[in-house]
């Protein structure tokens, strides 16, 4: 329904001018009452006096009626417990429930959220934000950065660091490394990427044997009998063992189909299978993982990782322009341009955002509605009345002013019609 413009509207007042408007409306009502008394006392000294009296009388009635109606919304008129007055304080809980239901049915339903999100291009907005670091969003970026820096510096660093490190350790413990390692090893063997690893192991074994052949000679010498040492057979036996091992390693390095390499590959395939499907093997890997995480050296590494991350976040928050400079800035700018130009990526991000918003509305909509309802219920009647009156009170006082004027015009019209008829 189209709203009618008020007959008279005072100049705009600053926020919270309900009291001033109430004074204006009450002053007009008092003025009409004074005008009515004066016109009635004067009598018919002039032909215009009856018209003034009729105008003032009807204006007074209209102003009183609208005063009663407006006042009855928020309190008892003159403090009298008249039925169906103080409507808002008496129906505070119902207002909260109705408001919550209105929010749920019109804003927080998945259908409404999906319809609204379908018109939003989140990916393009994010792309513009990233690709134009010096654009019109500089003030927003600076304010957000300052807020992030203040939050990081204001939080308890020991507690925050402990939470971050505990979360990281928890995520590492929750990682099931066995199947991942098994799948990686299986894929590497299917593609033949394990062959260079075996070649490297064989070459490393050859170099190790060559560098430590004296250990083998000493071991044979120590375990040989006195006769073998006297005849020099221990030296020949040690040379034979070293030469045999070296020859075996050379053959394994030159022949990809060597039986020992085949045995090694078979062992790797068995290991890959056990890592993926053997619970006992996975439990062993999990124990090794936990031992590594609990190792003091690993804990020191996690501590250093957190300190580096925190220092980097603070540097970026204190100087956002420097943070987006260099390669990081180029990468972010390229990402922004990609978000704006790649239709498939844009559609995917918008679809993900829309689904996330719809999911949040479906999961938390009832919680938000309940929060609104319980918050309003928790307010006392005076708080609800004060807040609503501050929000709409000025407009209600306009109703009183216009009711006074409209009533006066109607009374003037009726008096004129009586004279003419």
C-alpha positions in Angstrom: 0.0 0.0 0.0 1.4 3.4 -1.0 2.2 5.6 2.0 0.7 9.1 2.1 3.1 12.0 2.7 2.5 13.8 6.0 0.8 17.1 5.9 3.6 18.7 7.8 7.1 17.3 8.7 9.5 19.3 10.8 13.2 19.7 9.8 15.2 16.5 10.2 16.5 16.0 13.8 19.6 14.2 14.9 19.3 10.5 15.8 17.6 10.0 19.2 15.3 13.1 18.8 12.2 11.3 20.0 12.0 13.5 23.0 12.1 16.7 20.9 9.4 15.4 18.6 7.2 14.4 21.5 7.5 18.0 22.9 6.5 19.4 19.4 3.5 17.1 19.2 2.4 17.8 22.8 2.9 21.5 22.3 0.6 21.5 19.2 -2.0 19.7 21.3 -1.8 22.2 24.1 -1.8 25.1 21.6 -5.0 23.7 20.0 -6.6 23.4 23.5 -5.6 27.0 24.3 -6.9 28.2 20.9 -10.2 26.4 21.6 -10.6 28.0 25.0 -9.7 31.4 23.7 -12.1 31.1 20.8 -14.9 29.9 23.0 -14.3 32.8 25.5 -14.3 35.4 22.8 -17.6 34.3 21.3 -19.0 35.7 18.1 -17.1 38.9 18.0 -16.0 38.0 14.5 -17.4 35.7 11.8 -14.1 33.8 11.6 -14.1 32.9 15.3 -16.5 29.9 15.0 -14.3 28.5 12.2 -11.3 28.8 14.4 -13.2 27.2 17.3 -14.3 24.3 15.2 -10.8 23.8 13.8 -9.2 23.9 17.3 -11.9 21.6 18.8 -11.5 18.9 16.1 -7.7 19.3 16.1 -7.7 18.8 19.9 -9.9 15.7 19.5 -7.7 14.3 16.8 -4.5 15.0 18.7 -5.9 13.4 21.8 -7.0 10.3 19.9 -3.6 9.9 18.3 -1.8 10.6 21.6 -3.8 7.8 23.2 -3.0 5.4 20.3 0.7 6.2 20.3 1.1 6.1 24.0 -0.9 2.9 24.4 1.7 1.1 22.3 4.5 1.6 24.8 2.9 2.3 28.2 -0.4 2.9 30.1 -1.7 6.4 29.3 -1.4 8.6 32.4 -0.3 5.5 34.3 -3.9 4.1 34.2 -4.1 0.3 33.6 -6.6 0.7 30.8 -7.2 -2.6 28.9 -5.3 -3.2 25.7 -2.7 -0.5 26.5 1.1 -1.0 27.0 0.9 -3.4 24.1 4.6 -3.8 23.4 5.7 -4.5 27.1 2.9 -7.0 27.6 3.6 -8.8 24.3 7.4 -8.7 24.5 7.9 -12.5 24.3 5.4 -12.9 21.5 7.2 -10.1 19.6 10.5 -11.9 20.0 9.0 -15.2 18.8 7.3 -13.5 15.9 10.5 -11.7 14.9 12.5 -15.0 15.1 9.9 -16.8 12.9 9.9 -13.9 10.4 13.7 -14.2 10.2 13.6 -17.9 9.7 10.8 -17.9 7.1 12.1 -15.0 5.1 15.8 -14.9 5.5 17.3 -18.1 6.9 15.6 -20.8 4.9 17.9 -22.7 2.4 15.6 -21.8 -0.5 15.8 -18.0 0.2 19.6 -18.1 0.8 20.1 -20.1 -2.4 18.0 -17.7 -4.4 20.0 -14.7 -2.9 23.4 -16.4 -3.3 22.6 -17.2 -6.9 22.7 -13.5 -7.7 26.0 -13.0 -6.0 29.3 -13.4 -7.9 31.6 -14.1 -5.0 34.5 -15.3 -7.2 34.6 -12.1 -9.2 34.5 -9.9 -6.1 37.3 -11.9 -4.6 39.2 -11.6 -7.9 38.8 -7.9 -8.1 40.0 -7.6 -4.5 43.1 -9.6 -5.1 44.0 -8.2 -8.6 43.7 -4.5 -7.5 45.7 -4.3 -4.3 45.9 -0.5 -4.6 42.3 0.1 -5.6 39.4 1.6 -3.7 39.5 -1.2 -1.1 42.8 0.1 0.4 41.0 1.6 3.5 39.2 -1.7 4.0 42.4 -3.7 3.7 44.3 -1.3 6.0 41.5 -1.5 8.7 41.3 -5.3 8.4 45.1 -5.6 8.7 45.2 -3.3 11.7 42.4 -5.3 13.4 44.2 -8.6 12.7 47.5 -7.2 14.1 45.7 -6.0 17.2 44.0 -9.3 17.7 47.3 -11.2 17.3 49.1 -9.0 19.7 46.3 -8.9 22.2 45.8 -12.6 22.6 47.7 -14.6 25.1 50.6 -15.8 23.1 51.4 -18.8 25.2 47.9 -20.0 25.2 47.4 -19.2 21.5 50.7 -20.8 20.6 49.8 -23.9 22.7 46.5 -24.1 20.9 48.1 -23.8 17.5 50.8 -26.3 18.3 48.3 -28.7 19.9 46.1 -28.4 16.8 49.0 -29.1 14.5 50.1 -32.1 16.6 46.6 -33.4 16.7 46.2 -33.1 12.9 49.5 -35.0 12.5 48.4 -37.7 14.9 45.1 -38.1 13.0 47.0 -38.6 9.8 46.9 -42.2 8.8 50.4 -42.4 7.2 50.4 -46.1 6.4 47.9 -46.2 3.6 49.2 -43.0 2.1 52.8 -44.3 2.1 51.5 -47.7 0.7 49.6 -46.0 -2.1 52.6 -43.8 -3.0 55.0 -46.7 -3.1 52.5 -48.8 -5.2 52.1 -46.0 -7.7 55.9 -45.4 -7.9 56.5 -49.1 -8.6 53.8 -49.2 -11.3 55.4 -46.3 -13.1 58.9 -47.6 -12.6 60.0 -44.7 -10.4 61.4 -47.0 -7.8 64.2 -48.2 -10.1 66.4 -45.1 -9.5 66.0 -45.6 -5.8 67.2 -49.2 -6.0 70.1 -48.1 -8.2 71.0 -45.5 -5.7 70.9 -48.1 -2.8 73.1 -50.5 -4.7 75.7 -47.7 -5.6 75.6 -46.5 -2.0 76.2 -50.1 -0.8 79.2 -50.4 -3.2 80.7 -47.2 -1.9 80.1 -48.2 1.7 81.8 -51.6 1.1 84.8 -50.0 -0.5 85.2 -47.5 2.3 84.8 -50.0 5.1 86.6 -53.1 3.7 89.1 -52.9 6.6 86.3 -53.7 9.0 85.5 -57.0 7.1 89.2 -57.9 7.1 89.5 -57.2 10.8 86.4 -59.3 11.6 87.7 -62.3 9.6 91.1 -61.9 11.2 89.7 -61.9 14.7 87.5 -64.9 14.1 90.0 -67.0 12.3 92.0 -69.6 14.1 95.8 -69.3 14.8 96.6 -71.7 12.0 94.7 -69.6 9.4 96.3 -66.5 10.6 99.8 -68.2 10.5 99.3 -69.4 7.0 97.7 -66.1 5.8 94.4 -67.8 4.8 92.5 -65.2 6.8 93.6 -62.5 4.4 92.7 -64.6 1.4 89.3 -65.3 2.9 88.6 -61.6 3.6 89.6 -60.7 0.1 87.3 -63.4 -1.3 84.4 -62.1 0.7 85.0 -58.5 -0.3 85.5 -59.4 -3.9 82.4 -61.5 -3.9 80.2 -58.8 -2.4 81.6 -56.2 -4.8 81.0 -58.5 -7.7 77.4 -59.1 -6.5 76.8 -55.3 -6.2 78.2 -54.7 -9.6 76.0 -57.3 -11.2 72.9 -55.9 -9.5 73.9 -52.4 -10.7 74.4 -53.6 -14.3 71.5 -56.1 -14.6 67.9 -54.7 -13.9 66.6 -58.2 -13.9 69.0 -59.5 -11.3 67.4 -62.1 -8.9 68.2 -60.0 -5.8 66.7 -56.9 -7.4 63.6 -59.0 -8.1 63.5 -60.1 -4.5 63.8 -56.5 -3.4 61.0 -55.4 -5.7 58.9 -58.3 -4.3 59.6 -57.1 -0.8 58.6 -53.5 -1.8 55.3 -54.7 -3.3 54.6 -56.7 -0.1 55.4 -53.6 2.0 53.1 -51.5 -0.2 50.3 -54.0 0.2 50.8 -54.3 4.0 50.9 -50.5 4.4 47.5 -50.2 2.7 45.7 -53.2 4.1 47.5 -54.8 7.1 46.2 -53.4 10.3 49.3 -54.6 12.2 51.6 -52.8 9.8 49.5 -49.7 10.0 49.6 -49.8 13.8 53.5 -50.1 13.7 53.7 -47.1 11.4 51.3 -45.1 13.7 53.5 -45.9 16.7 56.6 -44.7 14.8 54.6 -41.5 13.8 53.7 -40.8 17.4 57.2 -41.4 18.6 58.5 -38.9 16.1 55.9 -36.3 17.1 56.7 -36.8 20.8 60.4 -36.5 20.1 61.8 -33.3 21.7 63.5 -32.4 18.4 60.1 -32.6 16.6 58.5 -30.5 19.3 61.2 -27.8 18.9 60.6 -27.8 15.2 56.9 -27.3 15.7 57.6 -24.5 18.1 59.8 -22.8 15.5 57.2 -23.3 12.9 54.6 -21.6 15.0 56.9 -18.7 15.8 57.8 -18.2 12.1 54.1 -18.3 11.2 53.1 -15.8 13.9 55.9 -13.5 12.9 54.9 -13.7 9.3 51.3 -12.9 10.1 52.3 -9.9 12.2 54.5 -8.6 9.5 51.8 -9.0 6.9 49.2 -7.4 9.2 51.3 -4.4 10.1 52.4 -3.7 6.5 49.7 -5.1 4.1 51.3 -3.3 1.1 54.6 -5.0 1.7 53.0 -8.3 2.4 51.4 -8.3 -1.1 54.5 -7.0 -2.8 57.0 -9.1 -4.6 56.3 -12.7 -5.6 53.5 -13.1 -3.1 51.7 -10.0 -4.5 52.2 -11.2 -8.1 50.8 -14.6 -7.2 47.8 -13.0 -5.5 47.2 -10.7 -8.4 47.5 -13.6 -10.9 45.0 -15.5 -8.8 42.6 -12.6 -8.8 42.9 -12.3 -12.6 42.3 -16.0 -12.9 39.2 -15.8 -10.7 37.8 -13.1 -13.0 38.7 -14.7 -16.3 38.3 -18.5 -15.7 34.6 -19.2 -16.1 34.8 -22.8 -14.9 36.8 -21.9 -11.8 34.5 -19.0 -11.1 31.4 -21.2 -11.4 33.0 -23.8 -9.1 33.8 -21.2 -6.4 30.4 -19.6 -6.6 28.7 -23.0 -6.4 30.9 -24.0 -3.4 30.1 -20.6 -1.7 26.4 -21.0 -2.4 26.3 -24.6 -1.0 28.3 -23.5 2.0 25.8 -20.6 2.7 22.8 -22.9 2.2 24.4 -25.5 4.4 25.0 -22.9 7.1 21.4 -21.7 6.9 20.1 -25.3 7.1 22.4 -26.2 10.0 22.5 -23.0 12.0 19.3 -21.2 11.0 17.3 -22.6 13.8 20.1 -21.7 16.2 20.1 -18.1 15.0 16.3 -17.9 15.3 16.5 -19.4 18.8 19.2 -16.8 19.7 17.0 -13.9 18.6 14.0 -15.2 20.4 15.9 -15.9 23.7 17.7 -12.5 23.5 14.4 -10.6 23.2 12.9 -12.8 26.0 15.9 -11.9 28.2 15.3 -8.2 27.8 13.1 -6.5 30.4 10.0 -4.7 29.3 11.6 -1.2 29.8 14.5 -2.2 27.5 12.3 -3.4 24.7 10.0 -0.3 25.0 13.0 2.0 25.0 14.7 0.4 21.9 11.5 0.3 19.9 10.5 3.8 20.8 13.9 5.1 19.9 13.6 3.3 16.5 10.1 4.4 15.5 9.2 7.0 18.0 9.9 10.0 15.8 7.6 8.7 13.1 4.9 8.0 15.7 5.1 11.6 16.9 4.7 12.7 13.3 1.4 10.7 13.4 0.3 12.8 16.4 1.2 16.0 14.6 -0.6 15.1 11.4 -3.5 13.7 13.4 -3.9 17.1 15.1 -3.8 18.9 11.7 -6.0 16.5 9.9 -8.6 16.6 12.8 -8.6 20.4 12.6 -9.1 20.4 8.9 -11.9 17.9 9.2 -13.6 20.0 11.9 -13.2 23.1 9.8 -14.7 21.3 6.8 -17.7 20.0 8.8 -18.4 23.5 10.2 -18.2 25.0 6.7 -20.6 22.4 5.4 -23.1 23.1 8.2 -23.1 26.8 7.4 -23.5 26.2 3.6 -26.3 23.7 4.1 
